[in-house]
Amino acid sequence: MQRAMHHLLTCLPVDTLAVRPFQPVSRTSQRDATSLMGGIFPKNARVMLPPLIGGFVGSDALACLAFFHFDHPDGPMAAIDLGTNGEVLVTDGRQILTASTAAGPAFEGVFISCGTRAVDGAIVSASLENSHLEYVTIANEPPVGLTGSGLLSLVHTLRKAGVIEPSGVLPHIPMFFLIELSRTGMPDGRYY
């Protein structure tokens, strides 16, 4: 959860988040945030909110730092979280640096003719199996478009197969891909 979501959930004012230097009212963790959850958890559940890191780096990024042991790395490490915010986390083994930028519109349908948010039917990954393009959609529904992760997965798959050149150019489209395009058209007539 990034700071805007944190402040909305905890009923803190958000006006300081909309103007430079975009600072939160509070960065502290909340050891017992159960009452803020509107009874969606059992009474014996304990809900905690981790502290805010800074900027618009969310607690999902904090969880990434903890999971991958950024506090005790074997060497330099980097992690990237692409979602509504794009977060980059790096360490040289001594210091951890994080950065964040708005990323959702870039990966969730804006200026991508077949892009979509993470909705039922959104493609989240793609692979080539025996010259057959396979994809996974949310809720196993028919495809409605590509999420950001689906787009990156498809580009990676096509790059690995030599369909996309290092420059990003598609010099020719292989027959297997044209066949897949004809089978996986969008309900509104668009194709991938």
LUMTIVEX-240928 format. One record per residue: residue in one letter; x, z, y of N, C-alpha, C, CB in turn. Coordinates in steps of 0.05 Angstrom, whole numbers, plus 5000, padded with zeros to 4 digits. Glycine has a CB too. Layout:
BEGIN
aXZYXZYXZYXZY...
This chain:
BEGIN
m501750004977500050005000501850005025498050255000q501449815042503049815067501649985088503349515077r503050015110502150225129499350175141504150235151a498449935145495749895155493749995135495249595162m494049925110492250025089492350325087492849895062h494850435088495250725087493650865109498250795089h493950765134492650885157489550855155493650765183l488550635146485650595143484650795122484950305135l486050815099485150995078485151285087486950955053t487251365101487551645109486251705136490451715111c484751515147483251545172485151605196481251765169l487551505195489451535218488951295237492451545208p489451335262489151115281491050885275489651215310v490150635279491750405273492750255298490150215255d492050355321492750205346495750175349491550345370t497350365340500250345343501450135325501550615338l499950045305500949845286500649565297499449865260a499049535318498449275329500249195353495649255338v501949385362503649335385506549415378502649485410r508449285391511249355387511649645394513049175403p513249785378514849705356513449735329517449865355f510749725328509149735303509749985287509749485287q509750205299510350465286507850605276511950645304p508050735252505750885242505451145256506050925212v503051265255502651525266504051735248499551595267s504151675222505451855203506651695180503452065192r508951775171510251645147510251835123513151575154t509252075126509452275105507752205081508752545116s508552305058507052285034504652475034508752325008q502752425018500452615015500352694986497752485025r500952954981501053054954498353054940502253324954d496153094956493553084944491652914961492453374941a491352664953489652484968487052424952491152214973t486552584933484152544916481652534932483952764895s481352694952478852704968478452444983478952934988l480552284987480252035002479151804984482951955013m479051854958478351644939475351624934479751694914g473751774948470851754945469751804918470051484954g471151974902470052044876470451824854467252104878i472251634859472551424838474251514815473751174851f475651744818477251844796475952104785480151904806p476552164760475452414749476352654766476352454720k474852874765475453104781478153224775473353324777n479153204750481753314744484053134750481753394714a483552894760485652704768486852794794484552414770r489452734796490852804821491952544832493153004816v491252474857492152224870494052304891489652064881m496452174891498452214911499051954925501052334898l499651974951500451734967503451774973498851704993p505151584965507951604971508451575001509551404955p510851655010511451615038511751315045514051765046l511351255070511750985080514650935084510150925106i515750705076518550645079519150575108519450415061g517750385119518250285146517250005149521250305153g516849915173515849645177513249615162517849435169f512849395151510449345134511249325105508949095143v513349475097514249495070512449695056517249575067g510949605036508949775023509949955001506849605013s508150124992508950314971509250164944506850534968d508249924942508749764918511749694918507049504917a512949634941515749584943517349844937516549474971l516350074946517650324939517650364909516150564954a515350304896515250324867517250144853512350264857c517649904865519649714855522449834857519449444870l523049954880525650084883526050294862525850204912a524050454857524350674837524550554809521950864839f522850364802522750254775525450124768520550044772f526649974786529049834781531549994788529149574796h531250254793533450444798535250354820534950484772f534150264842535750184865537450424875533950084887d536650664869538150894878540650944862536451144877h540850824837543250844820543750574807542851064799p544250364822544550104809547350074796544149874830d547449884777550049824764551749654783549649684738g550549534802551949354821549949254841553249114806p550649044856548748934876546148844862550048704891m543948894876541348814865539648704887539949044851a537648534879535648434898533048414884536548164910a530948464899528248424888526548304911526948694878i524548134903522748014922519948064913523347704926d518248154931515448194925513848014943514548494929l512547814931510947624947507947694943511547334939g506647764965503847824965502847774993503248114955t501047945002500147925030502547945048498048135036n504348135042506848155056509048055036507448455065g511047925047513347845031515548055036514347555037e516348195016518348405019520848325004517348675010v523148375017525748325004527148595004527448105019l528148664980529548924977532348854966527949114957v534448954979537148904969538749164971538448684986t540749184953542649404954545449304946541749634936d547449414958550149364950551249584932551949324974g549449764924550249994908550650244924552749934893r550750214950551150444968548750474987553750424983q547850254998545750255018543550075009546850175046i541050155014538649985008537449885034536550154991l537049625035535749495058533149365049537649295072t531149385066528549255061527749095085526349465052a526148895081525048735103522348625093526948495111s520648575113517948485106517048275127515948725106t515348095117514147895135511347825123515947645138a509647725140507047625131507547395112505147545154a506347405088506847185069504247085057508647285047g502147235058499647165045498746885052497547355052p498446815077497446545084499246325073497246515114a501846375070503646175060503246115031506546255065f502246315016501946284987499046304978503546494973e497246354995494446394987492546194998493546674995g493345944997491545725003491945585030488845825002v493345705049493645575075495745355073494445785096f494945115081496644875081497644795053499144935098i496344895032496844805005494244694996498045034986s494044434991491444304986490044434962491844014981c491444544943490144664920490744964918491144524894g491545084940492145374940489645544942493945434964t489845784931487545964931488646254930485745914908r486846434938487446714935487246784905485446894952a487847034898487747124870484847184863489447384866v483346974855480546994847480346894818478746824866d478046944805477646844778478046544778474846924768g479746454759480346164757482846084771478046014767a484046264787486446194801488746184781487046404824i490345974783492645944765494946124774493645644764v495846294756497946484762500646424750497146764754s500646244729503246164718502845894704504346374698a505045754700504945494687507445464670504845264708s507245304649509545254632509144984617509945484611l511244874607511144634591511544714562513244424600e509644644545509944694516509544424502507744904507n511744334490511644074475510443854493509944104450s511543824516510643614536507743644544511043344524h506743884542503943944550504044164571502244034525l502844114594502744304615500744524609502044174643e501744764606500044994601499845164626501145164576y497645294630497345474652495645714645496145324677v495945934659494446174656492846214681496246424649t490246274678488546324701487546614700486146124703i486846714723485646984724482946974710485347074754a482547174693480047204677479646974658477647224696n481746814652481546584634479246394641481146684606e478746374667476646194677477845914682475346304703p476145704684477145444690478645444717474845234691p480745284720482445294744480945214769484745114741v481445374791480245314817482445264838478545544826g484945314831487145274849489545444841486345344878l491645434857494145574851494545814869496545384854t495146044858496046274874498946224882495746544858g499946394899502846374907504646384882503546584926s504146574865505846604841505346364822505146864826g502946254821502446014805503945774816499445954805l503945744843505445524855508445554849504945534886l509545784852512445824846513045774817513346104854s511245864799511545814770511445514764509445964754l509545374776509345084771511744934781506844974784v512645004805515044864816517444924799515544964846h517745174790520045244772519845084746519945554766t517545074734517144924709517844634713514244964699l516744514734517244224739520144174746515444124761r521444354760524244324767525944344742525144544788k525344534725526844564699526544324682525844814684a524144194682523643954666524843704679520743924662g525943724703527143494716525043324730528543324696v522643414732520543264746521043274776517743374739i521943504786522543544814525543554817521143804826e526643394836529543394841530243644857530343134857p532843714858533643944874532743934903536743974872s532443684913531643654941528643704945532243374951g527143724922524243764924522743504920523543884950v524143284918522843014916521842974887524742784924l519542854884518442764858519042474856515342834855p521342384844522042104844520141934826524842064834h519142054805517241924788515642144774518641724767i513242084767511642294753511442214724508842314766p512442374705512342314677509442274667513742534661m509242104646506642044635505142294626506941854611f506542494614505142734605503842874628507042924590f505142864651504043004674501542854685506143034696l501642584685499342434694496942484676500042134695i497442494650495242554631494042824638496242544602e495843034643494843294649493243294676497143494651l494143144695492743124720489943014716494242954740s489642824698487042704694485142904679487242454678r486343094664484743284649484043534665486143364624t485643604685485343864699484543834728487944014698g482943624734481943594761480243834770480343344763m480143874795478544094807475644034805479444154836p473844234805471044184804470044014828469444444804d471444024850470643864873472043594874471244014899g473343524852474643254851477543254858473143074868r478643474869481543484876483143514850482143714895y485643424851487443454828489943604837488143184817y491243724817493743864823496043674828494444054800
